[in-house]
Each structure stands twice: as structure tokens, then as C-alpha cells.
């Protein structure tokens, strides 16, 4: 059952986060478009290495309410890892947001550092191919403490949409593409199944 008071409370809490702009409650139709866009995005080969698995978006698609919000350069991403590299069911890399740790790993012979993404063992590159042993780039759901503290909302998760979903969301909101802007998805439930 939809509770508009809770939706308004969540919307207000999201808008208070630094770097958040527009907030949009997604309709069932918009959710289905995003579901289709994410299915297609998961099948695309990423840099010739592998495929995607946006577990975050899959999670928020299952929540009672799904909303999108725009962000600018002031928005602070959830703590890493926001990207997890998997190969044959094992974690082989992830993004790291600690500059000193990244610098330390860059000087290691075993690790491969690309931007803020670290492949823990370079030998994985020899054992994979995009056809039968692909690298899987997992985007996990992230907790949203600003919403979890609200007693009427639970199972709140953030998700980073794929580029096609990001474009679709910006189009739906009427948000102009600009450098440093993005979108996030938030899903939450009205009743906790965790109690």
C-alpha cells in the first residue's frame, strides 16, 4: 500500500543531502523501462573484458518505492567498494577510495591499478576471455543511512544506474546533461521484513 506521507518524508530527507538536485518518484512504466535498459546494459561487453551485473539496480527494482535523484560534484558517493570485479565466482578486484592505499598498490608488481579500480592479481587477465570466462563487473546495492533512520521506511538501498538508464532518467526529469552531473536510484519498502 502506498503511503504518500512516507514518500514525502523520504523525498525531503534525500533533498537535504549535499549535492542532490531533483528527486523523481518512478512510475511502474518507468521502472520497467529501466529494468529493460539494465538487462541490455548487463549484456554489453565492458572494455572487451567482460559483462556487467548491476545488483544495485536489481535490488531497488524490487523495493516498494523506487525514486531517482540527480547529483552534482558536491555529492559524496557511498564508501567503496562501489565496483566489484568477479571472475569465476571470486572477487578479483574493486574500487578503492583511499589514495594512500591506491598509491601503495600501484607500486606492487602483482596488482594492476586503473584509475581507482584495483585488480588484485594481474594473472587473472591471462585466465579469462570474454566468451567463456568473462570478468563480471558487479555494482552492488549500497545502504542509505539517511533513509534507514526513518522509522516508516526500511530496506533502503542506493544504486548507480547504467549509462543508458542514467540518460533515460535525466530525460524523464528534464535535467540537462552537464559535466559532473549524474543520477542515483533509491529504493525502499514501507514494511520491514527484517524484524
WOPE-V285812 format. One record per pair of residues at least 12 apart in sequence whose C-alpha atoms are under 10 Angstrom apart, sorted by the first residue. I is the first residue (numbers start at 1). J is the second residue. Records with the same first field share a line. If there is no record, write none. Layout:
BEGIN
I = J + J
END
This chain:
BEGIN
1 = 64 + 190 + 191
2 = 64 + 65 + 189 + 190
3 = 65 + 152 + 190
5 = 152
6 = 150 + 151 + 152 + 153 + 189 + 190
7 = 25 + 65 + 66 + 67 + 152 + 153 + 188 + 190
9 = 147 + 150 + 152 + 153
10 = 67 + 146 + 147 + 148 + 150 + 152 + 153 + 186 + 188
11 = 23 + 24 + 25 + 67 + 68 + 69 + 147
13 = 146 + 147 + 150
14 = 69 + 144 + 146 + 147 + 186
15 = 69 + 70
16 = 146
17 = 71 + 74 + 75 + 76 + 146
18 = 71 + 72 + 73 + 74 + 75 + 76
19 = 70 + 71 + 72 + 73 + 74 + 75 + 76 + 77 + 181
20 = 69 + 70 + 71 + 72 + 73 + 74 + 75 + 76 + 181 + 182 + 183 + 184
21 = 69 + 70 + 71 + 72 + 75 + 175 + 181 + 182 + 183
22 = 68 + 69 + 70 + 71 + 170 + 173 + 174 + 175 + 183
23 = 67 + 68 + 69 + 70 + 71 + 173 + 183 + 184 + 185 + 186
24 = 66 + 67 + 68 + 69 + 70 + 169 + 170 + 172 + 173 + 185
25 = 65 + 66 + 67 + 68 + 69 + 173 + 185 + 186 + 187
26 = 65 + 66 + 67 + 68 + 169 + 172 + 173 + 185
27 = 65 + 66 + 67
28 = 61 + 65 + 66
30 = 66 + 168 + 169 + 172
31 = 60 + 61 + 62 + 65 + 66 + 67
32 = 61
33 = 165 + 168 + 169
34 = 57 + 58 + 61 + 161 + 162 + 164 + 165 + 166 + 168 + 169
35 = 57 + 58 + 61 + 165
36 = 165
37 = 161 + 162 + 163 + 164 + 165 + 166 + 168
38 = 52 + 53 + 54 + 57 + 58 + 161 + 162 + 163 + 164 + 165
39 = 52 + 53 + 54 + 58 + 162
40 = 52 + 162 + 164
41 = 53 + 54 + 161 + 162 + 163 + 164 + 165
42 = 54 + 136 + 137 + 138 + 162
45 = 130 + 131 + 134 + 135 + 136
46 = 130 + 134 + 135 + 136 + 137
47 = 130
48 = 129 + 130 + 131 + 134 + 135
49 = 125 + 128 + 129 + 130 + 131 + 133 + 134 + 135 + 136 + 137
50 = 85 + 86 + 87 + 128 + 129 + 130 + 131 + 132 + 133 + 134 + 135 + 136 + 137
51 = 130 + 131 + 134 + 135 + 136 + 137 + 138
52 = 85 + 86 + 134 + 135 + 136 + 137 + 138 + 139 + 162
53 = 84 + 85 + 86 + 136 + 137 + 138 + 139 + 140
54 = 83 + 136 + 137 + 138 + 139 + 140 + 141 + 159 + 160 + 161 + 162
55 = 137 + 138 + 139 + 140 + 141 + 142 + 159 + 160
56 = 82 + 138 + 139 + 140 + 141 + 142 + 143 + 157 + 158 + 159 + 160 + 161 + 185 + 186 + 187
57 = 139 + 140 + 141 + 157 + 158 + 159 + 160 + 161 + 162 + 165 + 184 + 185 + 186 + 187
58 = 139 + 140 + 141 + 159 + 161
59 = 140 + 141 + 142 + 155 + 156 + 157 + 158 + 159 + 186 + 187 + 188
60 = 141 + 155 + 156 + 157 + 158 + 159 + 185 + 186 + 187 + 188 + 189
61 = 159 + 185 + 186 + 187 + 188
62 = 187 + 188 + 189
63 = 154 + 155 + 156 + 157 + 186 + 187 + 188 + 189 + 190
64 = 153 + 154 + 155 + 187 + 188 + 189 + 190 + 191
65 = 153 + 156 + 186 + 187 + 188 + 189 + 190
66 = 156 + 157 + 158 + 185 + 186 + 187 + 188 + 189
67 = 158 + 169 + 184 + 185 + 186 + 187 + 188
68 = 158 + 159 + 160 + 161 + 166 + 169 + 170 + 173 + 183 + 184 + 185 + 186 + 187
69 = 169 + 170 + 173 + 182 + 183 + 184 + 185 + 186
70 = 166 + 169 + 170 + 173 + 175 + 181 + 182 + 183 + 184 + 185
71 = 180 + 181 + 182 + 183 + 184
72 = 178 + 179 + 180 + 181 + 182 + 183
73 = 179 + 180 + 181 + 182
74 = 180 + 181
75 = 180 + 181 + 182
77 = 97 + 142 + 158 + 160 + 184
78 = 142 + 143 + 144 + 158 + 159
79 = 95 + 96 + 97 + 98 + 142 + 143
80 = 94 + 95 + 96 + 97 + 98 + 142
81 = 93 + 94 + 95 + 96 + 97 + 117 + 138 + 139 + 140 + 142
82 = 94 + 95 + 96 + 97 + 117 + 138 + 139 + 140 + 141 + 142 + 159 + 160
83 = 95 + 96 + 116 + 117 + 118 + 137 + 138 + 139 + 140 + 160
84 = 117 + 118 + 119 + 136 + 137 + 138 + 139 + 140
85 = 117 + 118 + 119 + 120 + 135 + 136 + 137 + 138 + 139
86 = 119 + 134 + 135 + 136 + 137 + 138
87 = 124 + 125 + 127 + 128 + 133 + 134 + 135 + 136 + 137
88 = 127 + 128 + 132 + 133 + 134 + 135 + 136
89 = 135 + 136
90 = 136
91 = 119 + 120 + 135 + 136 + 137 + 138
92 = 118 + 119 + 120 + 121 + 122 + 124 + 135 + 136
93 = 111 + 112 + 113 + 117 + 118 + 119 + 120 + 121 + 122 + 124 + 137
94 = 113 + 116 + 117 + 118 + 119 + 120 + 137 + 138 + 139
95 = 113 + 114 + 115 + 116 + 117 + 118 + 119
96 = 113 + 115 + 116 + 117 + 118
97 = 116 + 117
98 = 116
99 = 116
102 = 114 + 115 + 116 + 117 + 118
103 = 116
105 = 118 + 119 + 120
106 = 118
108 = 120
109 = 121 + 122
110 = 122 + 123
111 = 123
112 = 125
139 = 159 + 160 + 161 + 162
140 = 157 + 158 + 159 + 160
141 = 156 + 157 + 158 + 159 + 160 + 185 + 186 + 187
142 = 156 + 157 + 158 + 159 + 160 + 186
143 = 155 + 156 + 157 + 158 + 159 + 186
144 = 156 + 157 + 158 + 159 + 186 + 187 + 188
145 = 157 + 158
147 = 186 + 187 + 188
148 = 188
151 = 190 + 191 + 192
152 = 188 + 189 + 190 + 191 + 192
153 = 187 + 188 + 189 + 190 + 191 + 192
154 = 187 + 188 + 189 + 190 + 191 + 192 + 193 + 194
155 = 187 + 188 + 189 + 190 + 191 + 192 + 193 + 194
156 = 186 + 187 + 188 + 189 + 190
157 = 185 + 186 + 187 + 188 + 189
158 = 184 + 185 + 186 + 187 + 188
159 = 183 + 184 + 185 + 186 + 187
160 = 182 + 183 + 184 + 185 + 186
161 = 182 + 183 + 184 + 185
162 = 183 + 184
163 = 182 + 183
165 = 183 + 184 + 185
166 = 182 + 183 + 184 + 185
167 = 182 + 183
169 = 182 + 183 + 184 + 185
170 = 182 + 183
END
